[in-house]
Amino acid sequence: MRVMDVGPPRAVLVAAFDALDHEAGIALYARAPIVDSAPLGPSHRRYANSAALVECDLAPLQLLALLQRIERRFGRGRAQRRGQLWRARALDLDIILWSGGVWASPDLTIPHREMRNRSFVVEPACAVAGAWRDPVTGLTLAHISARLGRKRKGAHPKG
């Protein structure tokens, strides 16, 4: 398997979308605009985030395995193992929501546990599926995004 060297975070996302779009059995319906974000934790690197709306016949764990194969092609290998928090990485693909509702296994939880707290996840997801409902809260992505926006504004009062 060849490791892809595609450059800065935005270029990595574009190449990752293309890789996903060329996978057999995956229909990529929409790509959200790419947004830049600050790192969570001690990393000094800026990140690029986006979301994709895909259709496939894969079960969640099969889709996760496919996403992990794509990550490895972008250099997420032994030095960048899943589960190591706060490490810079070339690419991190997550399943945020699934049409089947809630999924839980030792390797995967859907909806993603931190989804509702991360605007860099919710805003791109909202751009491609704003009416999608979180099966846990019943709120749409648009509603969750609006709540996050209010929290951000409240955290930084004008003055």
N, C-alpha and C positions, 0 to 999 in steps of 0.2 A: 504494500500500500504506500503510495507516494504522499509525503507530507506537503501540503500546499503552502507556498510563501506568497501571500497576496498583499501584504503591506499593512497599512494602518487599520484601526478597528472598523471604520465605515466600509473599506474595501473588503475586509473579511466577511462582513455581513452580506454584502452583495454577492460575493462568491459562494457563501453558504446557502443563500436563497437559490442560486443557480444549481448548486449540488443537490439540494432538496427537490427542486423542480425536475431534475433528471433521474430521480429514483423511480424505479418501476413501481407502479401501484399507488403513487402519491400524486394527487391533483392539487396544485398550489393555486388557490382561488384569489388570494389577495395578499399584498405585502404592505405593511404600514410604513410610513415615512420613518427614516432613521433619526433618532434623537441622541444627542450626546448626554452623558451623565457623569457625575463625580463617582469615585469608587466608594463602596461601603467598606469600612475598615482601613487598614494602614497603607494600602497601595497608593502610589502617587500617579498612576496611569489613569487617563480619562478612558471612558468606555463609550461604546455605541450600542444602542438598543433598538430593537424593532419587534415586530410580531408578524406572524403569517397565519392565514386561515387555510388549512389544508383538509382534504378529504382522503381517507384511505380505509381499507378494510382490515387494517392491522389492529390487534388488541393493544391496549396501552403499553404493556411490557415489550411487545414486539416493536412498537413505534419508538420506545425509549432506546432499545438496542440499535435501531437504525440511526437515530440521532447521535448516539455515542460513537458509532462507526464514522459518521461525518465529522464529529469533533476530533477524532483521532487523525483523520486526514488533514486537519488544520493544526496539528501539533499538540493536541491534548493527550499526552502519553504518560509515561511513568512520572515525569517531573510535574505533571499537572493532573493529579488524580481527582476524581469526583470526591466530594466530602471534605476536601481540605479548604476550609474557609479562608477568605481574605487573601488568596493567592492570585496574582495576575495570570490570566490565561488568554490564549488566542481566541477561543470560541467556547461559549456555554449555551447549549440549546436545552430548553426546558419545555415540558408540556404544562401549560398553564390551566387550560380548561379542555373538556372533552364532552362530546355530545351525549355520552352515556351517564353524565352526572358525576357522582363521587366515585373515586377509585382509591383504594388503599392497599398497599403491600409494603414489605420492608424496604423495597427499592424505589417506590414511587407513590406519591400522594397527589391526587387531583381532586379539587383545585390545588394549585401550588400553595403551600402553607403561608408564604409571605406575600402572595399576590396583592392582597387588599391594602398592604402597607407600603407598596413601592410604586410611586408614580411612573418610574422608568419602565415598569411592566404594564401597568394599567393604561397609561395614555396611548402607547402604540397598539395595544390590544383593542382599545376602544375605537381606534381609527379604522380597524377592519371588521369589528363585530360589536359595536356599541350597544346593541340591543340584547346581546348574549347575557343570560342570567347566571349568576353565581349560584350553584345548586345548594350552597350552605346558607347564604344570607337571603337569597331570592332577589337581590339587587342586580340591576343591569350594570355592565361595565361603565356605561355613561354615568350612572348614579355613583358608583364607587369612585370614578375619576373626579366628579364634582365634590364629593366628600374630602378626597385627598387635597384638592385645590383649596378648600376652606381651611383645612388643617395647616397647610403651608402658609396661607395668608395670616392665620391666627398666631403662628409661631414667630412671625417677623412683623410686628406692628410698625406702621409708618410713624415717623416722628421726627 
